[in-house]
């Protein structure tokens, strides 16, 4: 699920000249000067990740293969077997999970780039710059979130295939995707600052993200499950990301049965706003953990 492109992660440090320039700028006095340097660092690292995303057209195309296979092959195949009226359009039910899947891989790939930056020595160049290390992580996470949201947009273009109509409400879905992508990126960065070997990082991320995806309710309703499975689904933060996307999608096809498929807390279904807030809390906690650990990186 969280496959990362090793060649892309090993790509040259496109932002190195700008960061070196930042490090050589005359020391500005006061809080304003330091904030300006931090903002410049955030902008440079954001630009680095967006350039990395845009220059590899083949990677973009390959990143769309798995979501399309799930939507067109699995969704169409299972759609013909559904007898329950509440899930008579399984492609519409599956579509939010497919969108989440498209966001997941490019966002996590940012963590792999940090692992490779440590190996190539570029990470040390960033650390000697007179900026807060939190600014380095925020810029990196914003870049990864932008790349992930761009993949989400490409999948949202296919919404009519799942009988989800084009509607201004999709803009709200896009905002949710940006937040979810930021959370994925922060989780990947938190793992990257703790894991030094690229091979170990890829294995660890795959072992974590695949179970989280399959236990998120993306492929089956989150209610009416056996005790242990239902508990695992309710404790999974991705469950609320998928459900928030599903309940925000426009059109009758995506809304049919969506609320009855939502996770419940003692018979109460959390509102979309609360589910979105849980994802935001997850993103903040992951970023705080990464910042704390990153402060001790040599």
C-alpha positions in Angstrom: 0.0 0.0 0.0 2.6 2.5 1.1 5.1 1.7 -1.7 7.7 4.4 -2.1 9.8 5.1 -5.2 13.4 4.6 -4.1 14.8 6.4 -7.2 12.7 9.4 -6.4 13.7 9.4 -2.8 17.4 9.3 -3.9 17.0 12.2 -6.2 19.4 15.1 -5.8 18.7 17.7 -3.1 16.9 20.2 -5.3 16.6 22.7 -2.4 20.3 22.6 -1.4 21.4 25.9 -3.0 18.5 27.8 -1.4 19.1 26.2 2.1 22.8 27.0 1.8 22.0 30.5 0.9 19.7 30.7 3.9 22.5 29.5 6.1 24.8 32.2 4.8 22.5 35.1 5.2 23.6 37.7 7.7 22.2 37.1 11.1 19.0 39.1 11.5 18.3 40.5 14.9 15.2 40.0 16.8 12.3 37.6 16.5 11.2 39.0 13.1 14.4 37.9 11.5 14.3 34.4 12.8 10.6 34.0 11.8 11.6 35.3 8.3 14.3 32.6 8.0 11.9 29.9 9.2 9.3 30.9 6.7 11.9 30.9 3.9 12.9 27.4 5.0 9.3 26.2 5.0 8.8 27.7 1.5 12.1 26.2 0.1 11.3 22.7 1.4 7.7 22.9 0.2 9.0 23.8 -3.2 11.5 21.0 -3.2 8.8 18.4 -2.6 6.4 19.8 -5.2 9.2 19.9 -7.8 10.0 16.3 -7.0 6.4 15.4 -7.5 5.9 17.3 -10.8 9.1 16.2 -12.6 8.4 12.4 -12.5 5.4 11.9 -14.8 5.9 8.1 -14.9 5.7 7.9 -11.1 2.5 9.9 -11.2 1.0 7.5 -13.8 2.2 4.4 -11.8 0.7 5.8 -8.6 -2.7 5.8 -10.2 -2.6 2.1 -11.2 -3.5 0.6 -7.8 -6.4 2.9 -7.1 -7.8 2.3 -10.6 -7.5 -1.4 -10.1 -9.4 -1.3 -6.9 -12.1 1.0 -8.3 -12.6 -0.5 -11.7 -11.8 -4.2 -11.1 -12.6 -4.9 -7.5 -15.4 -2.4 -7.3 -17.1 -3.6 -10.5 -16.7 -7.3 -9.6 -18.1 -7.0 -6.1 -20.8 -4.6 -7.2 -22.5 -7.4 -9.1 -22.5 -9.6 -6.0 -24.1 -7.1 -3.6 -27.7 -8.1 -2.7 -28.1 -5.6 0.1 -29.8 -2.4 -1.2 -27.8 -0.2 1.1 -24.6 -1.2 -0.8 -26.1 -1.8 -4.2 -23.5 0.6 -5.6 -20.3 -0.8 -4.2 -18.1 1.4 -6.4 -19.6 4.5 -4.7 -19.0 2.9 -1.3 -15.4 2.0 -2.2 -14.6 5.3 -3.8 -13.6 7.2 -0.6 -11.2 4.4 0.3 -9.7 4.5 -3.1 -9.1 8.2 -2.8 -7.5 7.6 0.6 -5.2 5.0 -0.9 -4.1 7.4 -3.6 -3.1 10.0 -1.0 -1.3 7.6 1.3 1.6 6.4 -0.8 3.0 9.8 -2.1 2.7 11.3 1.4 4.5 8.5 3.1 7.2 8.7 0.4 8.3 12.0 1.9 9.5 10.0 4.9 11.7 7.9 2.7 13.3 11.0 1.2 14.4 12.0 4.8 16.0 8.6 5.3 17.9 9.0 2.0 18.8 12.6 2.8 20.4 11.3 6.0 22.4 8.8 4.1 23.5 11.2 1.4 24.5 13.9 3.9 22.0 16.5 2.8 20.2 16.3 6.1 23.3 17.6 7.9 23.3 20.6 5.5 19.8 21.4 6.5 20.6 21.0 10.2 23.4 23.6 10.1 21.1 26.2 8.8 20.2 28.9 11.4 16.5 27.9 11.5 14.3 26.0 13.8 14.2 22.3 13.1 10.4 22.4 13.4 10.4 24.7 10.3 12.3 22.0 8.4 9.7 19.4 9.3 6.7 21.7 8.6 8.0 22.6 5.2 8.6 18.9 4.4 5.2 17.9 5.6 3.5 20.7 3.7 5.3 19.6 0.5 4.2 16.0 1.1 0.6 17.0 1.8 0.6 19.0 -1.4 1.8 16.0 -3.4 -0.7 13.7 -1.8 -3.6 16.1 -2.3 -2.6 16.3 -6.0 -2.9 12.5 -6.3 -6.3 12.8 -4.6 -7.4 15.4 -7.2 -6.4 13.0 -10.0 -8.6 10.3 -8.5 -11.5 12.7 -7.8 -11.6 13.4 -11.6 -12.8 9.8 -11.9 -15.7 10.4 -9.5 -18.4 9.9 -12.2 -17.1 6.3 -12.7 -18.3 5.6 -9.2 -21.5 7.6 -9.8 -20.3 10.4 -7.7 -21.2 13.6 -9.5 -19.1 16.7 -9.9 -20.3 19.1 -7.3 -18.9 22.1 -5.3 -19.0 19.8 -2.3 -16.0 18.1 -3.7 -14.0 21.2 -2.7 -14.8 20.2 1.0 -13.6 16.7 0.2 -10.4 18.2 -1.2 -9.8 20.1 2.0 -10.3 16.9 4.0 -7.8 15.2 1.7 -5.2 17.9 2.3 -5.6 17.4 6.0 -5.4 13.6 5.7 -2.4 13.8 3.4 -0.7 16.1 6.0 -1.4 13.5 8.7 0.1 10.7 6.6 3.2 12.8 5.8 3.6 13.6 9.5 3.4 9.9 10.4 5.9 9.1 7.7 8.3 11.8 8.9 7.9 10.6 12.5 8.9 7.1 11.4 11.8 8.5 9.2 13.5 10.4 12.0 13.5 7.2 14.1 14.6 4.8 11.4 18.0 5.2 9.7 18.0 2.4 7.1 15.9 2.9 4.0 15.2 -0.8 3.7 13.9 -1.0 7.3 11.8 2.1 6.8 10.0 0.7 3.7 9.3 -2.6 5.5 8.1 -0.9 8.7 5.8 1.5 6.9 4.3 -1.3 4.7 3.7 -3.5 7.8 1.9 -0.6 9.5 -0.1 1.0 6.7 -1.6 -2.1 5.1 -3.4 -3.3 8.2 -4.5 0.2 9.0 -6.1 0.5 5.5 -7.9 -2.8 5.6 -9.1 -2.1 9.1 -10.4 1.4 8.2 -13.8 0.4 6.9 -12.8 1.3 3.3 -13.9 -2.0 1.9 -16.7 -3.0 4.3 -19.1 -1.2 6.7 -17.6 -0.4 10.1 -20.7 -1.6 11.9 -22.0 -5.1 12.7 -18.5 -6.6 12.9 -17.4 -9.4 15.3 -16.1 -8.1 18.7 -12.4 -8.0 18.1 -12.6 -6.8 14.5 -15.1 -4.1 15.4 -12.9 -2.9 18.2 -9.9 -2.7 15.9 -11.8 -0.7 13.3 -13.1 1.7 15.9 -9.6 2.3 17.3 -8.1 2.8 13.9 -7.8 6.6 13.1 -8.1 5.9 9.4 -11.6 4.7 10.0 -12.7 8.2 10.7 -10.8 9.6 7.7 -12.6 7.2 5.4 -16.0 7.8 7.0 -15.6 11.6 6.9 -14.8 11.4 3.2 -17.7 9.0 2.5 -20.3 11.2 4.3 -19.0 14.3 2.6 -19.1 12.9 -0.9 -22.0 14.4 -3.0 -24.6 12.4 -4.7 -27.1 9.7 -3.7 -24.9 6.9 -4.9 -22.2 7.7 -2.3 -24.6 8.6 0.5 -26.8 5.5 0.4 -26.1 3.5 3.5 -23.1 5.6 4.4 -24.3 6.6 7.8 -25.4 3.1 8.7 -21.8 2.0 7.7 -20.2 4.6 10.0 -18.4 3.7 13.2 -20.4 3.9 16.4 -19.4 4.8 20.0 -21.9 3.0 22.2 -24.7 3.5 19.7 -23.7 7.1 18.8 -22.3 8.0 15.4 -19.6 10.8 15.7 -20.3 13.8 13.4 -18.1 14.5 10.4 -16.6 17.6 12.1 -15.5 15.5 15.1 -14.0 12.8 12.8 -12.1 15.5 10.9 -10.9 16.9 14.2 -9.5 13.5 15.2 -7.4 13.4 12.0 -6.1 16.9 12.8 -5.2 15.8 16.3 -3.4 12.8 14.9 -1.4 15.1 12.5 -0.4 17.5 15.3 0.7 14.6 17.6 2.7 13.0 14.8 4.4 16.3 13.9 5.1 17.0 17.6 6.6 13.5 18.0 8.7 14.0 14.9 9.9 17.4 16.0 10.9 16.1 19.5 12.8 13.2 18.0 14.3 15.3 15.2 15.8 17.7 17.8 18.1 14.9 18.9 19.2 13.8 15.3 23.0 14.1 15.0 
